Amino acid sequence: MKNLVRELREQRAWSQGELGERLDVSRQTINAIETGKYDPSLPLAFRIARLFRSPIESIFTPGKDV
């Protein structure tokens, strides 16, 4: 799955750790999502979308990892 998590995080000048704290997950989880090694659960994907105030389908799209 492709995602824009890294780009959205960097636009806000948040570290992976800061984003993890906001989502109640570890920095390692954020890194794994950003690098395409882990696809978030649906509830986590919705939390990410809410945090970035974007539709879930604008952040996560089917396809090869970025």
Backbone as CSV, one residue per row, in Angstrom:
resi,resn,N_x,N_y,N_z,CA_x,CA_y,CA_z,C_x,C_y,C_z
1,MET,0.839,-1.172,0.000,0.000,0.000,0.000,0.888,1.241,0.000
2,LYS,0.571,2.192,-0.864,1.275,3.474,-0.871,0.652,4.364,0.190
3,ASN,1.465,5.265,0.753,0.900,6.225,1.695,1.702,7.516,1.688
4,LEU,1.067,8.554,2.192,1.680,9.884,2.251,1.999,10.304,3.682
5,VAL,2.117,9.350,4.577,2.318,9.672,5.985,3.601,10.488,6.178
6,ARG,4.694,10.077,5.575,5.952,10.807,5.747,5.813,12.254,5.276
7,GLU,5.225,12.450,4.104,5.072,13.794,3.565,4.201,14.665,4.468
8,LEU,3.093,14.113,4.936,2.208,14.864,5.815,2.879,15.190,7.142
9,ARG,3.627,14.232,7.670,4.344,14.457,8.932,5.395,15.544,8.753
10,GLU,6.165,15.463,7.675,7.230,16.436,7.443,6.679,17.836,7.191
11,GLN,5.518,17.955,6.562,4.886,19.265,6.354,4.605,19.958,7.680
12,ARG,4.383,19.178,8.715,4.087,19.729,10.038,5.320,19.801,10.924
13,ALA,6.458,19.391,10.385,7.734,19.403,11.117,7.673,18.553,12.386
14,TRP,6.942,17.434,12.305,6.875,16.493,13.413,7.907,15.395,13.194
15,SER,8.518,14.937,14.261,9.385,13.766,14.181,8.499,12.519,14.159
16,GLN,9.106,11.390,13.841,8.358,10.135,13.898,7.869,9.883,15.317
17,GLY,8.693,10.226,16.285,8.309,10.050,17.687,7.116,10.912,18.072
18,GLU,7.106,12.162,17.601,5.982,13.052,17.901,4.692,12.522,17.283
19,LEU,4.763,12.076,16.040,3.578,11.524,15.396,3.113,10.280,16.142
20,GLY,4.056,9.432,16.531,3.708,8.239,17.295,2.984,8.576,18.591
21,GLU,3.463,9.608,19.295,2.810,10.024,20.535,1.384,10.504,20.268
22,ARG,1.198,11.265,19.202,-0.134,11.778,18.864,-1.104,10.646,18.516
23,LEU,-0.563,9.542,17.981,-1.392,8.408,17.578,-1.374,7.270,18.580
24,ASP,-0.587,7.414,19.656,-0.452,6.383,20.687,0.121,5.087,20.118
25,VAL,1.161,5.245,19.275,1.922,4.105,18.757,3.409,4.443,18.877
26,SER,4.252,3.477,18.659,5.688,3.702,18.793,6.273,4.399,17.559
27,ARG,7.441,4.996,17.743,8.166,5.590,16.630,8.471,4.527,15.592
28,GLN,8.770,3.311,16.038,9.065,2.210,15.128,7.862,1.873,14.250
29,THR,6.666,1.968,14.810,5.456,1.722,14.014,5.328,2.773,12.926
30,ILE,5.563,4.026,13.263,5.495,5.105,12.267,6.526,4.864,11.174
31,ASN,7.732,4.499,11.568,8.776,4.224,10.579,8.363,3.088,9.650
32,ALA,7.806,2.031,10.213,7.390,0.880,9.409,6.255,1.246,8.448
33,ILE,5.340,2.090,8.883,4.258,2.541,7.997,4.842,3.378,6.867
34,GLU,5.708,4.322,7.213,6.287,5.217,6.208,7.118,4.482,5.169
35,THR,7.801,3.444,5.576,8.660,2.712,4.649,7.928,1.576,3.941
36,GLY,6.642,1.403,4.242,5.854,0.382,3.577,6.079,-1.023,4.093
37,LYS,6.729,-1.159,5.255,6.964,-2.481,5.827,5.762,-2.964,6.641
38,TYR,4.860,-2.041,6.925,3.694,-2.368,7.751,2.506,-1.552,7.259
39,ASP,1.393,-2.211,7.014,0.152,-1.526,6.694,-0.626,-1.379,7.991
40,PRO,-1.040,-0.158,8.324,-1.732,0.033,9.603,-3.093,-0.660,9.608
41,SER,-3.539,-0.988,10.792,-4.889,-1.525,10.948,-5.875,-0.448,10.493
42,LEU,-7.077,-0.859,10.208,-8.089,0.100,9.773,-8.350,1.170,10.838
43,PRO,-8.485,0.804,12.119,-8.681,1.853,13.125,-7.507,2.845,13.183
44,LEU,-6.283,2.350,13.052,-5.130,3.246,13.060,-5.115,4.119,11.810
45,ALA,-5.455,3.563,10.675,-5.503,4.353,9.439,-6.532,5.480,9.580
46,PHE,-7.664,5.202,10.196,-8.664,6.247,10.407,-8.163,7.309,11.385
47,ARG,-7.432,6.905,12.420,-6.866,7.888,13.361,-5.869,8.785,12.645
48,ILE,-5.053,8.193,11.773,-4.085,8.974,10.996,-4.823,9.977,10.114
49,ALA,-5.864,9.533,9.431,-6.640,10.413,8.558,-7.272,11.551,9.352
50,ARG,-7.827,11.241,10.503,-8.433,12.288,11.339,-7.386,13.295,11.795
51,LEU,-6.237,12.797,12.218,-5.179,13.686,12.696,-4.741,14.653,11.602
52,PHE,-4.602,14.161,10.386,-4.172,15.009,9.276,-5.343,15.700,8.574
53,ARG,-6.550,15.471,9.077,-7.758,16.092,8.508,-7.840,15.883,6.998
54,SER,-7.646,14.644,6.613,-7.685,14.257,5.205,-8.493,12.973,5.059
55,PRO,-9.127,12.796,3.912,-9.823,11.522,3.681,-8.815,10.371,3.679
56,ILE,-9.218,9.267,4.231,-8.317,8.122,4.339,-7.771,7.707,2.974
57,GLU,-8.619,7.807,1.936,-8.175,7.372,0.607,-7.206,8.357,-0.041
58,SER,-7.066,9.556,0.530,-6.050,10.472,0.001,-4.687,10.216,0.640
59,ILE,-4.663,9.500,1.748,-3.407,9.175,2.431,-2.924,7.785,2.052
60,PHE,-3.837,6.833,1.987,-3.493,5.438,1.693,-4.124,5.030,0.379
61,THR,-3.309,4.516,-0.526,-3.822,4.058,-1.822,-3.249,2.674,-2.119
62,PRO,-4.036,1.825,-2.757,-3.540,0.494,-3.109,-2.397,0.631,-4.107
63,GLY,-1.497,-0.287,-4.062,-0.394,-0.279,-5.019,0.918,-0.595,-4.354
64,LYS,1.943,-0.542,-5.147,3.285,-0.856,-4.672,3.741,0.216,-3.693
65,ASP,4.553,-0.209,-2.721,5.065,0.719,-1.706,5.827,1.855,-2.359
66,VAL,5.770,3.009,-1.698,6.495,4.187,-2.174,7.944,4.101,-1.783
